[in-house]
Amino acid sequence: MKRNAAKLGDGTPWVGVNYWSRTGGPLMWRDYRTDVIDEELRTMRDHGITLTRSFFYWPDFMPAENTLDDQLVAHYDDFLDRHHALGMTTIPTFIVGHMSGQNWDPAWRDGRDIFSDPSFVAQQEWYVRTLGARWKDHPAVAGWLLTNEIPIYGHWQSRGIGTIDADAVTAWAKTLIDALRDAGAHQPVSVGDGAWGVEITGADNGFRIRDLEPLIDFHGPHVYRMETDEVRQHLGAAFICELLGPIGGKPVIMEEFGLTSDYVSEENAAHYYRQILHNTLLAGATGWIPWNNTDYDELWHQEPYSHHPFEMHFGLTDDQGRPKEQLREVKRFTEVLRAVDAPRLRRADTRIALVVSSFLEKPYPFTQPEDHTSVFAHTRQAYVAAREADLPVGVAREADGLPDDCALYLLPSAKQLTAPGWRHLLARAEAGATVYASYYVGEHHVQRGSWWPKLDETFGVVKQLRYGLTDPIEDDEVRVTFTRDFGGIRAGEELVFPVAGTENSRTYLPVEPNGAEVLATDAHGRPFLLSHARGAGRVVLCTYPVEHMAALTPRVNPEPTWRLYAALAAEAGVAPDVTVDDPRVLVGRMEHEDGRSFVWFVSQHAEPLTVKPRVADGTLRDLTGQHFPAVELFPYGVVVTELTRD
């Protein structure tokens, strides 16, 4: 299975920053101070940032229909020239009606719908075409974005999920991109919507990524998630990159991420940046544009900062232009990119597939909202467990067709998969693969149960279910004992899983083996894990929704699902080439086109530690070529090594 890592242009990663000058934030073009802008750009460049994402504040740039503010346009001319003089580029963003917690209309909108009113769309088309034609050949323009988070400007949250016409949105995007291309603009373009569509979240906001994908040149996720678990937080953006990568094979650019210094210490802000940068690189991202370049303390009286004061402090520098530790972290990241020759890196292919049910995104009839959103939660938690096991897992979206070339397929706490999806997985087992699935009935009471055809015959069991009733998990934790050696888990070893769920989902599957081998039992002697031969391969059934329960549990990771996945990989013959025994040290690998291989060690520990990797074949060396028998990691630290074949 190939793991997508598509790149733009010559493959050189985009390392940039979202940019407003501290002289005015969104109103910077009214008070355009070249000395401050030069200082701000030089500071970014000196820390490895060579690109900005810049914004046309719409109410100012287009004060009336078919009208541009000539002075502001001239200011942007100068802005581009200053980028070019410093060897930098920028991504202009056209329709900026939303910014940092507030929406602004141009004075002439008159309540017209953004996406479907013909006269209002025509004005946007004129605006994009005119500005695109002016700057299409400027060497400082690296790409284009239609908007900044226009789903928020379109009020999809207040309207309700599914109330924005997706067809109108796609037609609107095509109109604007066509206008840009007709103007002669040749650089990469994307929408700037945040990539919050149903294909990622399970909730339809009208911006369907599959519909927009043929129109754009890169996916641009905006990720500001808040979590109840540290490892889920550190891997959250990476998982979104994994979900986006297979959709059309387009590059994934981390178009927005970051944090306000009002929420965290500077040290912990740097830790967060480090984790996001390296984990998303390992997940296939090829660009990073954090929010944002500077703080805005002098703008305390100006909206949106007057009512959202925490928005003043997302900067990589403070309000005086002094670098924060986050900026130094970005610089260190760019030094790693240079050391490993990032433009020529690729993610290694894998034979381990994390199956994402098509119920995440498909509007199948008579399903409930939780049927969609739970797919995201469970596959994300499974991704965390796989990374803790150091498995080079690849995301396989059922909606794209499942791959044929994997040795291990993981189906985590999936209530629903299509009948063709099941047939494909069983065919892969017949051909020699291992297929793992864990039981889950759903969070609600509508058609409560696993929609798995022929469960008994598939898994070699006899289910003991009663119609319309659940079999609740009454213990506060699930204590599991293995009855034989399984992968790296020894006979008699006990694993303890957290318990969580709704009155519906906190449910196990009572079965009796009928051809299947019981690998592990719960504290009551009931089967927990069973293996059933299917042709040349096998199917493995977990009778508890372990990924679902972990996904609902705060501060849970690492929990024992990583041990289970590591054992499955070992049994399937796809154990990782490099691993460590500590699940809070994540191991990832990338390959250089010249044959070299680089291995990342990413710590989830708040304290320094040393780990000794186990290497299947070869020797680890640091990036200067010195032998590297042990890895010393500082708190939440990252170490990159080269794997050489001796």
ROGU-878258 format. One record per residue (C-alpha): x, y, z. Coordinates in steps of 0.001 Angstrom, whole numbers, plus 500000, padded with zeros to 6 digits. Last residue first. Layout:
N
XYZ ...
This chain:
646
525929497382507190 522532498707506084 522306502258507392 519385503784509254 519892507529509642 518761509273512803 516292512014513740 515706512895517393 512549514647518595 511845515839522115 508681515933524186 511025516448527160 514627515753526036 515387512512524218 518591510483524310 518584507689521739 520875504727522242 523256502773519971 523906505698517580 527082505250515583 528293508578514170 527401509545510589 526806513278511121 523041512775510968 523205510305513833 523699506658513063 521374503682513448 522620500320512258 521095497719509969 518427495048509953 515683494406512474 516623497351514690 515543497410518337 515918500916519699 517547501662523048 515745504480524820 517044507349526936 514815509741528863 514112513400529513 510842514222531284 507426515285529953 507349512128527864 505579511895524496 508900511488522707 509279511450518928 512013509200517499 512389509686513751 514188507256511422 515816508185508125 516472505770505240 518961506244502420 518194504721499033 518896507709496778 515176508582496727 515314509149500460 513063507054502663 511064508080505709 510604506272509022 508575506797512174 509060505791515801 506859507099518603 508274507164522138 505387506961524591 504870503320523637 508231502421525261 509630499126523960 511302500751520979 510935499969517292 512805499876514016 511942497605511079 508309497383512192 506573493979512510 504814492948509306 504757489162509528 501033488858510262 501699487450513746 504096490316514479 501613492892513192 498804491398515298 501069491469518361 501924495131517800 498233495913517357 497319494213520650 500138495909522491 499015499262521082 495481498487522272 496917498427525796 496427502125526641 499046504789525950 497119506955526104 494186507360528488 494298511004529578 490543511328529079 488504508281527989 486034508484525115 488475507376522410 489679504579524702 486185503108524912 485687503292521155 489089501757520449 488425498845522833 484953498034521530 484968494572523197 484538491194521481 487820491455519586 487685489228516508 490688488118514462 490245486915510899 492806484584509370 494903483855506353 495538481106503778 491863480184503612 490100481784506553 491413480594509932 489638482042512960 491341483921515792 489522485018518943 490056487847521414 487901488591524458 486257485218525031 484470485047528407 486329483777531458 484763486377533727 487953488461533979 488132488613530187 489589485936527932 492412485856525411 493442483868522329 490294481795521902 490631479738518728 487741479908516290 485963476835514990 482756477416516886 483836479563519811 481035480792522058 480120484437521903 478962487332524073 479751490639522332 480474493556524665 478528496735525377 479219500220526661 477824501509523361 474144501751524276 474149503256527750 476958505443526453 480616504545526561 483653504004528743 485850501185530052 489634501334530107 491666498254529119 493882496147531376 496263493610529847 497294490400531610 500042487982530576 499246484296531092 500606483283527696 503046485923526488 502309488988524369 504986489742521752 503024488093518960 500443485937520681 501638483400523231 498704481464524587 495683481919526864 496052485665527143 494432487299530160 492248490416529836 491079492742532581 488416495135531298 487975498086533631 485108499489535678 483245496199535199 479618496235534104 480108495978530361 476533495776529182 475127493008527011 472581494958525028 468970494220524221 466814494635521110 467218491033520021 469257488849522352 472896488064521507 474702484788522211 476852484802519067 478134481445517850 481734481773516702 484008481055513737 484605484705512851 482948484979509449 480438482191509984 479126483722513195 479146487333511998 477230486484508847 476911490105507716 478276492724510145 475932495627510888 477069495690514496 474123496433516723 471690499181517618 469325499778514740 468496503133516386 469553503037520059 472446505513519907 476190505207520555 476827502371518136 476990498566518407 480769498002518456 482767494784518075 486442494929517132 487783493798513767 491160492382512726 491903490986509260 495131488996508801 496111488457505183 496680485180503337 494495485192500223 491425484032502148 491999486960504507 492090489350501534 488843487843500271 487338488395503700 488319492055503532 486816492456500056 483563490770501037 483275493050504044 483748496153501923 481224494880499379 478693494492502230 479351498043503379 480968498696506736 479073499716509836 479506499464513585 483260499868513331 485159499613516595 488521499457514796 488913497650511450 492650496936511148 493878495167508005 497194493311508087 499132491733505199 498334494488502725 498441494381498922 494785494375497896 493905497939498872 490376498965499907 488295500992497485 488198504780497611 485088504960499830 486614502259502033 489367504715502934 492669502989503645 494946504940506016 498451503489506070 500139502217509215 503896502251509602 503602500486512983 505626501973515843 503263500347518406 502483503826519759 501789504821516148 499285501986515835 497588502995519083 497282506619517950 495909505516514568 493356503356516387 492280506415518369 491886508339515108 489973505445513576 487581505459516513 486901509183516684 486523509639512922 484189506669512574 482160507956515534 481292511085513536 479427509153510853 477232506757512812 476797509527515380 474831511574512851 472270508760512466 471646506516509477 468452506114507520 469894506445504041 473648506392503383 475053509913503168 478663508753502638 481400510478504630 482328508535507756 480055505660506702 482761504842504148 484524502996506967 488160503931507461 490370500811507403 493826501168508927 496005499238506497 499350497585507266 501488496459504311 503336499755504041 505098501898501465 507825504141502858 507088507834503033 509081509915500613 512090512172500890 513679514056497985 512453517537498883 513370516789502531 517142516633502055 517620514987505482 519812517786506861 517785520511505152 514504519362506669 516220519029510052 517415522641509841 513888523712508896 512622522067512087 515165523922514197 513929527174512677 510317526285513456 511310525576517044 513041528957517254 509762530518516191 507865528649518908 510474529801521451 509313533355520919 511190535769518693 511131539480519584 509062541583517184 507940544083519803 504416542632519966 505863539169520590 507164536898517855 505799533577516619 502445535213517214 499202533713518488 498960536453521133 496373539030520096 493690536387519523 493531535922523328 491890539371523435 488737538174521633 486449541159522363 488936543969521783 491046541766519519 488388541428516808 488077544409516704 490480547173517648 491077548571521163 493733546006522070 495594546713518826 498861547705520479 499202544192521914 499169542592518466 501414539504518562 503350538380515500 503773535883512668 500699533642512916 499148531093512704 501461528423511392 502074527743507689 503564524261507269 504087522403503987 504756518891502752 502421516916505000 502666513140504623 501988511767508093 505688511760509050 505771515481508246 502588515856510292 504288514264513291 507397516428512945 505690519811512730 502839519105515140 505093517663517851 507630520464517632 504932523134517671 503360521594520761 506690521384522588 507394525028521700 504054526070523175 504899524026526259 508057526067526804 506253529339526095 503628528521528696 500112527914527468 496694529523526933 497553533229526675 500435532311524389 497853531587521723 498209528481519661 499158527235516228 497834525597513104 496892526867509665 497698525835506098 499273522538507055 499818521732503372 498710518334502074 499678517523498488 496955515989496278 496545512235495788 492894512687494878 491701512035498404 494319509595499748 496262512325501588 493317513912503393 492771511199506004 496498510912506775 496802514688507083 493879514633509529 495700511932511497 498809514088511688 496778517026513012 495514514906515902 498825513206516724 500000515585519474 496489516065520821 495707512348520805 498978511843522669 498056514401525317 494490513278525974 491463515444526739 491664517277523437 491517520733521894 491702520918518123 493141523933516324 493771522417512909 493315524259509612 493788521778506765 494968522960503344 494599520355500596 496567521115497458 496138521854493745 492417522555493679 489497522051491295 489419518245491171 489482518210495011 486418520411495526 483853517647495098 485874515142497132 486464517722499854 482818518503500317 482444522059501524 478730521999502382 479324521694506128 478626517933506213 479594516298509511 481713513112509450 484719515215510374 487210514411507631 485181513370504576 482338515558505844 484333518695505201 486548520648507596 489335521162505058 490061524652506457 488120526546503781 491188528133502185 490005527180498677 493200526029496965 495460527297494202 498886526408492814 500472529061490544 499408529602486929 497471532866487090 496585533860483517 493379535788484193 491433532816482872 493062530763485636 491837533135488329 488353533322486821 488237529528486574 489176529338490249 486363531728491136 483694529980489091 484837526537490229 484604527566493871 481069528927493366 479980525757491553 481343523658494411 479569525776497021 476295525751495081 476417521964494819 477111521726498545 474052523826499421 474667525068502960 472072523531505286 473953520291505892 474984521039509457 473125523930511007 472594527515509942 474541528815512947 477546526607512187 477344527117508439 477545530877508907 478997531528505446 481840533449507093 482513530308509134 482519528145505997 484730530876504476 487741529913506536 490016532441504793 489279532570501128 490284531901497525 493850530925498261 496634531500495773 500175530271495206 503853531213495360 503504534878494357 506879536614494867 507887536216491220 505023538484490094 503499537060486928 499924536573488124 499937539806490149 497589542122488271 495627539370486532 494869537712489864 493655541004491306 491205541537488464 490037537928488165 489514537483491886 487509540718492235 485491540121489087 484563536613490255 483635537923493682 481354540492492066 479796537832489854 479142535660492920 477190538579494410 475127539078491263 474399535377490868 473347534804494509 474342531192495185 477608531110497126 477824534248499219 474098534748499660 473096538403499390 472464540343502589 473112543764501095 476748542981500185 477654546637499476 479431547490502732 481792544534502375 480907542078505097 483045541400508153 482970538258510300 484682537985513681 486646535465515721 490112535735514258 489236536701510694 486236536102508481 485348538195505436 488711537706503834 487981536827500235 491259536950498316 494157535202500047 497579535958498520 500210533226499064 503638534787499593 507250534452498491 510638535266500008 514090535983498593 514325539199500590 513944541475497558 511060539300496353 509174539718499598 509707543475499513 508396543596495947 505263541715496966 504528544165499780 505157547104497425 502498545877495024 500302545211498074 500600548862499043 499652549810495501 496495547705495843 495765549497499092 496122552881497381 493977551876494415 491028550732496517 489259548407494132 485843548936492568 483477546703490598 481024546951493485 482162549209496288 484869549310498982 486753546327497540 490200546235499198 488904547633502483 485809545469503068 487743542441501708 490828542392503887 493168541081501202 495307538582503081 498866537255503136 500214533740503622 503923534091504067 506875532168502688 510613531916503404 510586530934507062 514006529634508149 514439531738511277 516290534583509560 513470534726507018 510874535310509736 512892538067511357 513560539626507973 509833539684507193 508960541422510448 511722544016510092 510806544778506493 507143545106507483 508014547452510318 510036549729508035 507397549599505315 504605550897507474 501175550508505839 498502552049508030 495406551392505902 496885548101504622 497405546918508193 493669546902508945 493494543105509298 496307543290511881 497165546957512149 500796547806512797 501548544280514026 501705543241510386 499415540389509408 500990537189508150 500242533480508236 503642531839508358 505778529790506026 507685526592505458 506608525270502067 508510522093501365 510653521909498213 509102519199496049 509999520760492714 506451521981492236 504108520856494994 504449517511496697 502436514313497062 503143512221500147 500655509392499765 501246506112501539 501435503326498974 500000500000500000 
